[in-house]
Amino acid sequence: MGKQLALLFASHGISVIIWNHTMQLSFASELNRLATIQSRLGLINKEQIGTITERVRYTNDIALMSECDLILEAVKEDKTVKSVVLKQLDLVAKVAKVIATDTSTLSITELASYIETPKRFLGVHFFNPPMAMRLVEVIKGELTSEESLAFVLQILGEIDKQPVVLPETPGFVVNRLLFPMINEAVFLLSEGVSNAKTIDSCMRMGANHPMGPLELADLIGLDVCLSILETLVYETGDGKYRPAPLLKKYVRAGKLGKKAGVGFYTYRVRS
């Protein structure tokens, strides 16, 4: 998601610094490959790929984040991991107008407690793939300032996204609706009601969904799906979000979906 977001902002003329705790030697080739894919989909101009990728600087030196006026954290959907990164960012990002998180479920107010100025913190939830999906959920924490909100809305307008401003609530809107459907599809599969292909076909043809729930789960990552469902159970106390045992079993077996080469379907993993 970090690479995709960097490419999204860069494609709209915005200079980007992307930080990772370790240097990935293949980053430049990966970014170019991603840009080429987006050009084939008609999302960016092929002739502009070089200009766009030149706007992205990659580093493992978090101190360079001090140059940014907007910082968007998009690390693993794990509260502990995010808290460590946010604390590090807060030490160097003294001039940033906004520090935001791309969390899909976690509490914005709780994450804001890891920085000294929670008024400049909010949630900016992009959907995958962010180049194609126009919706962005913008979530205010209890202490988020109107100035921080206005700045983020301005930036989202510049990159042609459609923001929806929401109060903090578990799962926001999309995931609150989406993940119970994915979970129920896993229950149907585990109960032997039908196979994965048929379940997905039913939702594509019967509900006009562009992708079936099990296909979508594989794309998102089964570990991410499990984490989101567990967070919904914890935050709401409602057992209707209880993850299907088969989902837990797959995650424990390392069958995480497309990124692992196997989930509810089998994929070719690019070397």
C-alpha positions in Angstrom: 0.0 0.0 0.0 2.9 2.4 0.7 4.2 2.1 -2.8 0.8 2.5 -4.3 0.1 5.7 -2.2 3.5 7.1 -3.2 2.7 6.6 -6.8 -0.8 8.1 -6.4 0.5 11.3 -4.9 3.4 11.5 -7.4 1.0 11.1 -10.3 -0.7 14.3 -9.2 2.5 16.3 -9.2 3.3 16.0 -5.5 6.8 15.1 -4.3 6.9 12.1 -2.0 9.4 10.6 0.5 8.6 7.0 1.3 10.3 5.6 4.4 10.8 2.0 5.4 12.8 0.8 8.3 15.0 -1.3 6.0 16.3 -0.5 2.5 14.6 -2.5 -0.2 17.1 -2.8 -3.1 14.3 -3.6 -5.6 12.2 -0.6 -4.7 12.9 1.4 -7.9 12.1 -1.6 -10.2 9.0 -2.4 -8.1 7.7 1.2 -8.4 8.3 1.2 -12.1 6.5 -2.2 -12.5 3.6 -0.8 -10.5 3.5 2.4 -12.6 3.5 0.3 -15.8 0.6 -1.8 -14.5 -1.3 1.5 -13.8 -0.6 2.8 -17.3 -2.0 -0.4 -18.8 -5.1 0.2 -16.8 -5.4 3.7 -18.1 -4.8 5.3 -14.7 -1.6 7.1 -15.7 0.0 8.2 -18.9 2.7 5.8 -20.1 4.9 8.6 -21.3 4.8 10.2 -17.9 6.0 7.2 -15.9 9.6 8.5 -15.7 8.5 11.9 -14.5 6.2 10.5 -11.9 8.6 8.0 -10.4 11.3 10.7 -10.2 9.1 12.5 -7.7 9.4 9.6 -5.3 12.4 9.4 -3.0 13.0 6.2 -1.0 14.9 6.1 2.3 15.4 4.2 5.5 16.4 7.5 7.3 13.3 8.5 9.2 14.8 11.9 9.9 14.0 12.9 6.3 10.3 12.9 7.2 11.0 16.2 8.9 10.7 17.8 5.3 7.1 16.7 4.9 4.0 18.7 5.6 1.7 15.6 5.4 2.8 12.3 6.8 0.7 9.2 6.1 1.6 6.1 8.1 0.7 2.9 6.2 2.5 0.1 8.1 1.1 -3.2 9.2 -2.4 -3.2 10.7 -1.1 -3.8 14.2 -1.6 -1.4 17.0 1.8 -2.2 18.6 3.7 -1.7 15.3 1.8 1.5 14.5 2.5 2.9 18.0 6.3 2.4 17.6 6.3 4.1 14.2 4.1 7.0 15.3 6.3 7.7 18.2 9.4 7.8 15.9 7.6 10.0 13.5 6.5 12.4 16.2 10.1 13.0 17.2 11.2 14.2 13.7 8.0 15.6 12.2 7.8 18.9 14.1 6.7 21.0 11.1 4.2 18.5 9.6 0.7 20.0 9.5 -0.8 16.5 9.8 0.3 13.0 10.8 -2.3 10.6 9.5 -2.9 6.8 9.6 -4.2 4.6 6.9 -5.7 2.2 9.4 -8.8 0.4 8.3 -10.2 -0.4 11.8 -8.1 0.8 14.7 -9.1 3.6 17.0 -7.9 7.0 15.8 -8.1 8.5 19.3 -6.0 5.7 20.7 -3.4 6.0 18.0 -3.3 9.8 18.5 -2.2 9.2 22.1 1.2 8.1 20.8 2.1 11.6 19.5 2.5 14.8 21.5 0.0 16.9 19.4 -3.1 14.7 18.8 -4.9 17.7 17.3 -2.9 17.1 14.1 -3.7 13.4 13.9 -6.6 11.7 12.0 -7.4 8.7 10.0 -7.2 8.7 6.2 -8.4 5.3 5.0 -7.7 4.6 1.3 -9.0 1.5 -0.4 -7.1 -1.0 -2.5 -6.0 -0.2 -5.2 -5.9 3.5 -4.2 -5.1 4.6 -7.8 -8.5 3.3 -8.9 -10.7 3.6 -5.9 -12.1 7.1 -5.4 -13.5 6.8 -1.9 -11.4 7.8 1.1 -12.8 7.6 4.6 -11.5 10.5 6.7 -11.9 9.8 10.4 -11.7 12.4 13.1 -10.4 11.5 16.5 -11.7 13.0 19.7 -9.0 15.7 19.6 -8.5 16.2 15.8 -8.6 19.9 15.0 -10.7 21.5 12.2 -7.5 22.9 10.7 -6.0 19.4 10.3 -9.2 18.1 8.8 -9.4 21.0 6.3 -5.8 20.5 5.2 -6.4 16.8 4.5 -9.6 17.4 2.6 -7.7 20.0 0.5 -5.0 17.4 -0.4 -7.5 14.7 -1.2 -9.2 17.1 -3.6 -5.9 17.7 -5.3 -5.5 14.0 -6.0 -9.1 13.6 -7.2 -10.4 11.5 -4.3 -13.9 11.6 -2.8 -13.6 12.0 0.9 -16.3 11.0 3.4 -15.8 12.5 6.8 -16.8 10.2 9.6 -16.7 10.2 13.4 -14.7 7.5 15.0 -16.5 4.2 15.1 -15.3 0.6 14.9 -14.7 -0.4 11.3 -15.9 3.0 10.1 -18.5 2.4 7.3 -17.1 0.2 4.6 -15.3 -2.4 6.7 -18.2 -2.5 9.1 -20.4 -3.7 6.2 -17.8 -5.6 4.2 -16.1 -7.9 6.6 -19.2 -9.6 8.0 -20.0 -10.5 4.4 -16.4 -11.9 3.9 -16.7 -13.8 7.2 -20.0 -15.3 6.3 -18.6 -16.5 3.0 -15.9 -18.3 4.9 -18.5 -19.9 7.1 -20.4 -21.1 4.0 -17.2 -22.6 2.6 -16.4 -24.4 5.9 -19.9 -25.7 6.2 -19.6 -27.3 2.7 -22.6 -25.3 1.4 -20.6 -24.7 -1.8 -17.0 -24.2 -3.1 -15.1 -20.9 -3.2 -15.6 -20.3 -6.9 -19.4 -20.8 -6.7 -19.8 -18.6 -3.7 -17.9 -15.8 -5.4 -19.8 -16.3 -8.6 -23.1 -16.0 -6.8 -22.1 -12.6 -5.4 -20.8 -11.4 -8.7 -23.9 -12.4 -10.7 -26.5 -12.2 -8.0 -25.4 -9.0 -6.2 -23.5 -7.3 -9.1 -20.3 -7.3 -7.1 -17.2 -6.9 -9.3 -15.3 -9.4 -7.1 -16.5 -12.3 -4.9 -16.0 -12.1 -1.1 -13.4 -14.9 -1.0 -11.5 -13.4 -4.0 -11.5 -10.1 -2.2 -10.3 -11.7 1.1 -7.3 -13.2 -0.8 -6.5 -9.8 -2.3 -6.7 -8.0 1.1 -4.8 -10.7 2.9 -6.4 -13.3 5.2 -4.2 -12.1 8.1 -5.6 -8.6 7.6 -9.1 -9.9 7.4 -8.7 -11.8 10.6 -7.2 -8.8 12.4 -10.0 -6.5 11.3 -12.7 -9.0 12.5 -10.9 -9.5 15.8 -10.8 -5.7 16.3 -14.5 -5.4 15.5 -15.3 -8.0 18.1 -13.0 -6.3 20.7 -14.3 -2.8 20.0 -18.0 -3.6 19.8 -18.3 -6.6 22.1 -20.6 -8.1 19.5 -20.2 -11.8 18.7 -21.6 -11.4 15.2 -18.1 -10.4 14.0 -16.5 -13.6 15.4 -14.0 -14.8 12.8 -14.8 -18.1 11.1 -12.5 -20.9 12.5 -11.5 -21.7 8.9 -10.1 -18.2 8.5 -8.0 -18.6 11.7 -6.8 -22.0 10.4 -5.7 -20.6 7.1 -3.8 -17.7 8.7 -2.0 -20.1 11.1 -1.0 -22.2 8.1 0.5 -19.2 6.3 -2.3 -19.4 3.7 -2.6 -15.6 3.6 -4.0 -15.1 0.1 -2.6 -13.7 -3.1 0.6 -12.3 -1.4 1.5 -15.8 -0.2 0.5 -17.6 -3.3 -2.3 -19.5 -1.7 -5.5 -18.6 0.3 -9.0 -19.6 -0.9 -7.4 -19.8 -4.3 -3.9 -20.6 -5.6 -1.8 -17.9 -7.3 1.5 -17.7 -9.2 3.9 -15.8 -7.0 6.2 -13.5 -9.1 9.9 -14.2 -8.4 
